[in-house]
Amino acid sequence: MFFTTALADDGNLRITELHYHPAATPGVADEDDMEFIELLNPSDFPVSLDGVQIAGFANTPYAFDAGQTLQPNERIVVARDPTVFQSVY
């Protein structure tokens, strides 16, 4: 069986969770640091995240590393502040 990596588009990359402006949490100075977006590849093929950016989420757009792929049915979480995200969730 031979698979190729598809470029990301609205058919193979979905926002499945958006955690926007969460409630205050003890130990977290800025609640917005707990914001995150979860993406899913619902397709049957790996999806390239080359050139994919999330803008308006933080001061600078989040860009995925070159060569990063999302496997079929794989999810990825993009946290506004990864350190805070890991400490809370």
C-alpha positions in Angstrom: 0.0 0.0 0.0 1.3 3.5 -0.9 0.4 6.7 0.9 1.2 10.3 0.2 1.0 13.2 2.5 -1.8 15.6 1.6 -1.7 19.3 2.1 -3.9 20.6 4.8 -7.3 21.9 3.7 -10.9 22.2 5.1 -11.5 18.5 4.3 -8.7 17.0 6.3 -7.9 19.5 9.1 -10.6 20.4 11.6 -10.8 22.5 14.7 -12.4 20.1 17.2 -12.0 22.1 20.4 -11.6 25.7 21.1 -11.0 26.8 24.7 -11.4 30.6 24.7 -11.2 32.9 27.7 -11.3 30.2 30.4 -12.4 30.8 34.0 -9.9 31.8 36.7 -7.8 29.0 38.0 -5.7 29.2 41.2 -2.0 29.6 40.5 -2.6 31.0 37.0 -1.9 34.8 36.7 -3.6 35.3 33.3 -6.5 33.1 32.5 -6.0 33.6 28.7 -2.7 31.7 29.1 -4.9 28.5 29.4 -6.5 29.0 26.0 -5.9 26.3 23.4 -7.1 24.9 20.1 -7.3 21.2 19.2 -7.0 20.2 15.6 -7.9 16.8 14.1 -7.0 15.0 10.9 -10.3 13.1 10.1 -9.0 11.7 6.8 -7.4 8.4 6.0 -4.1 9.9 5.0 -1.3 11.9 6.7 -1.7 15.6 6.4 1.2 18.0 6.0 1.0 21.1 8.3 3.6 22.9 6.2 2.5 26.5 5.9 -0.4 26.2 8.3 -0.6 29.1 10.7 -3.1 30.0 13.4 -3.4 33.8 13.5 -5.3 35.9 16.1 -4.5 33.4 18.8 -1.5 35.1 20.4 0.6 38.2 19.7 2.3 36.4 16.8 0.7 33.8 14.5 1.5 30.2 15.5 3.3 28.4 12.6 3.8 24.6 12.6 7.4 23.3 12.1 8.4 22.5 8.6 7.8 18.8 7.8 5.3 18.3 10.7 2.5 16.0 9.8 -0.7 14.8 11.4 -1.5 11.1 11.0 -5.0 9.8 10.2 -7.3 10.5 13.2 -4.5 12.1 15.1 -5.1 15.3 17.1 -2.8 18.1 18.1 -3.3 20.7 20.8 -1.9 24.2 20.2 -1.7 26.0 23.5 -1.3 29.7 23.9 1.2 29.0 26.7 2.4 25.4 26.7 3.9 25.6 30.2 0.6 26.8 31.7 -1.4 24.3 29.7 0.7 21.4 31.0 0.4 22.6 34.6 -3.4 23.0 34.4 -4.4 20.1 32.1 
